[in-house]
């Protein structure tokens, strides 16, 4: 049994949780999310608590027990507070701009890079170099932030590129001067 999976999840006020045969839906002030359920997991929904239980002691049930508890917790957190990832662009001439449903990135390439912002994700740009990605689905927010970062990851010699705010990039010395 998963130690994390045993801990019940508190349902805050203003959040509605409904369970059908094979789906769990959570609706809160920031939005709503749905999660398909597997056969090895049972979810008990009370007005103030959600309990995730493994049906039996098989290996698959044990694997999904902690996973589904974390997924349900992330759904509740996302619909009440939301999730946020911050990215900073370091480099001369690097800038970003939001144009409707497109994120326009200028990262030193000969052409501008435009990314389509997925539905349910909000992108805000501050000071032309700080990108803030917010949304209710933790996986979707993290995936879009990783997609932005993968266009120009930080390089180890000068540190230029797109990185998460506060991310440490290990620097290399480069070539030594010849004598």
C-alpha positions in Angstrom: 0.0 0.0 0.0 1.1 3.5 -0.7 1.7 5.7 2.3 0.6 8.8 0.5 -2.4 7.0 -1.0 -3.8 6.3 2.5 -4.0 10.0 3.4 -7.6 11.3 2.8 -8.0 14.5 0.7 -9.9 17.4 2.2 -12.4 19.0 -0.1 -12.5 22.8 0.4 -15.7 24.9 0.3 -16.8 25.9 -3.2 -15.5 22.6 -4.8 -17.9 20.0 -6.1 -16.7 16.5 -6.6 -18.8 14.0 -8.6 -18.0 10.3 -9.3 -19.6 8.3 -12.1 -18.7 4.7 -12.9 -15.4 5.4 -14.6 -14.8 9.1 -14.2 -14.2 11.6 -11.5 -15.1 15.3 -12.1 -14.0 18.2 -9.9 -15.5 21.7 -10.3 -14.2 24.7 -8.5 -14.0 28.5 -8.7 -11.1 28.4 -11.3 -12.6 25.7 -13.6 -13.4 22.1 -13.9 -11.4 18.9 -14.6 -12.2 15.3 -15.3 -10.2 12.2 -14.6 -10.8 8.7 -16.1 -10.6 6.0 -13.5 -8.9 2.5 -13.7 -10.5 -0.7 -12.5 -7.9 -1.3 -9.7 -8.8 1.9 -7.8 -11.9 2.8 -5.7 -12.6 6.4 -4.8 -15.0 7.2 -2.0 -16.5 10.7 -2.2 -17.9 12.3 0.9 -18.9 16.0 1.2 -15.7 16.9 3.0 -13.3 14.1 2.3 -12.1 12.0 -0.6 -10.5 8.6 0.0 -8.6 6.7 -2.6 -8.5 2.9 -2.0 -6.8 0.0 -3.8 -9.2 -2.8 -4.6 -6.7 -5.6 -3.9 -3.0 -6.1 -3.1 -1.8 -6.7 -6.6 1.2 -4.9 -8.1 -1.0 -2.8 -10.5 -3.3 -1.7 -7.7 -0.4 -0.6 -5.5 1.1 1.4 -8.4 -2.1 3.3 -9.1 -3.0 3.9 -5.5 -0.5 6.7 -4.8 -0.7 8.0 -8.4 -4.5 8.5 -8.3 -4.4 10.1 -4.9 -1.8 12.6 -6.2 -3.9 13.2 -9.4 -7.1 13.9 -7.4 -5.1 16.2 -5.0 -3.8 18.1 -8.0 -7.3 18.5 -9.5 -8.6 20.0 -6.3 -5.6 22.3 -5.9 -5.9 23.4 -9.6 -9.6 24.2 -9.4 -9.1 26.3 -6.3 -5.7 28.0 -6.6 -4.5 27.1 -10.0 -0.9 26.3 -11.1 1.8 28.6 -12.4 5.2 28.3 -14.1 7.5 31.2 -14.7 10.1 31.3 -17.4 12.8 33.9 -18.0 14.6 34.6 -21.2 18.3 35.6 -21.0 20.0 36.9 -24.1 20.4 40.0 -26.2 17.3 40.7 -28.2 15.3 37.8 -26.7 11.7 38.8 -26.1 8.2 37.4 -26.1 4.7 38.7 -26.9 1.2 37.3 -26.7 -0.9 37.9 -29.8 -4.4 36.4 -29.3 -3.9 32.6 -29.1 -0.3 32.8 -30.2 2.9 33.2 -28.2 5.5 35.0 -30.3 9.0 34.3 -29.2 12.1 36.0 -30.7 15.1 33.9 -29.5 17.9 34.8 -31.8 16.7 32.7 -34.8 16.4 34.3 -38.2 12.6 33.9 -37.9 10.1 34.5 -35.1 8.9 31.4 -33.4 5.1 31.2 -32.8 3.4 28.7 -30.5 -0.3 28.1 -30.2 -1.5 28.5 -26.6 -3.6 25.4 -25.7 -7.1 25.9 -24.5 -7.3 26.2 -20.7 -3.9 27.8 -20.5 -3.3 31.5 -19.9 0.1 33.1 -20.8 1.1 36.5 -19.6 4.4 38.3 -20.5 6.0 40.8 -18.2 8.9 43.1 -19.1 9.2 41.3 -22.5 11.4 38.6 -21.0 9.3 37.0 -18.2 6.7 34.5 -19.3 4.0 33.4 -16.9 2.0 30.2 -17.8 -1.1 29.6 -15.6 -3.9 27.1 -15.7 -6.0 24.6 -13.7 -4.4 21.4 -15.1 -0.9 20.9 -13.6 0.2 18.5 -16.4 -0.9 20.9 -19.1 0.8 23.9 -17.5 4.1 22.0 -17.0 4.0 20.5 -20.5 3.5 23.9 -22.2 6.2 25.5 -20.1 8.6 22.7 -21.1 7.7 23.2 -24.7 8.6 26.9 -24.5 11.9 26.0 -22.8 12.8 23.3 -25.3 12.9 25.9 -28.2 16.1 27.5 -26.8 17.3 25.7 -23.6 20.0 27.5 -21.6 23.4 26.8 -22.8 26.3 26.2 -20.4 28.9 28.7 -21.7 27.1 32.1 -21.6 23.9 31.0 -19.9 21.7 32.3 -22.8 18.3 30.7 -23.4 14.9 30.2 -21.8 15.0 28.8 -18.3 12.6 28.4 -15.4 12.7 31.3 -12.9 15.3 30.4 -10.3 16.7 27.5 -12.3 20.5 27.0 -11.8 22.5 26.5 -15.0 25.9 25.1 -14.4 28.5 27.1 -16.3 31.5 25.7 -18.2 34.8 27.6 -18.4 35.2 27.4 -22.2 38.5 27.4 -24.1 41.6 28.6 -22.2 43.8 31.3 -23.8 46.8 30.0 -25.7 50.3 31.2 -24.6 
